[in-house]
């Protein structure tokens, strides 16, 4: 019980700074109003979680690694709140098309990568 | 990786490795630590909600929708209040409560995973509704959060609260 909470805490402890540092790294290389940093973190988390979910379903990942990696790490690596604030900021600075593009690309790419990650797990097991 | 389509006149493409206070080494550690601590508790708060309200299979993923919508609302309000009233505290408090806690509380990967599971569970209609309702709830949430915060702290609407990181 306590271990479960600690595993989620530990996953979040790593996942959130991984997302932040991805943003910093991307921002220092790609100078664009398009939020590639959050998109990268979200996309990576969607791919990984698709894989992990399928691994859990097929009995190759136990409940404890799931709490650490899926609930904690992937959950914190990806974000809706920063993402939606970026969409709002782009739209409110009159970059409406870019805002819509960011929203559509994030949702479609994230969903596609979730299927891709699950497909990799299916192919492995 | 620099995309010529997104390099605009007001945001020129600069060479890598430039000096910038946000990227300066050393000063980065307190921010990273704040994001980590916030993220740990954000993830745990989401886990707590999932434990209280477990869903499975083709059930509509209400808990994750609720988490994401409220997290977006809180992010809009938080960053607006910080930018307009506490600019000096914005970097660390924004890192702890915004990028860390709310960032770790809300989740994009569980959202897309829910969509995938619904599609796989022969509930594509529910998947589409969930996909769209989440987008609308998140955008409505963040917008409401920003405007409610502006109304409360009394900041003119034209003032921009930028920089969600």
Interface residues (C-beta under 8 A of the other chain):
Chain A: X4 X5 X8 X9 X10 X11 X12 X13 X14 X15 X16 X17 X19 X20 X21 X23 X24 X26 X27 X28 X29 X30 X31 X32 X33 X34 X36 X37 X42 X45 X46 X48 X49 X50 X53 X67 X71 X72 X74 X75 X76 X77 X78 X79 X80 X81 X82 X83 X84 X85 X86 X87 X88 X89 X92 X93 X98 X103 X106 X107 X110 X111 X113 X114 X115 X118
Chain B: X1 X2 X3 X6 X7 X8 X11 X12 X13 X14 X16 X17 X18 X20 X22 X23 X28 X31 X32 X35 X36 X37 X38 X39 X40 X41 X42 X43 X44 X46 X47 X50 X68 X71 X72 X74 X75 X76 X79 X95 X98 X99 X100 X102 X103 X104 X105 X106 X107 X108 X109 X110 X111 X112 X113 X115 X116 X117 X131 X134 X135 X138 X139 X141 X142 X143 X146 X160 X161 X162 X163 X164 X165
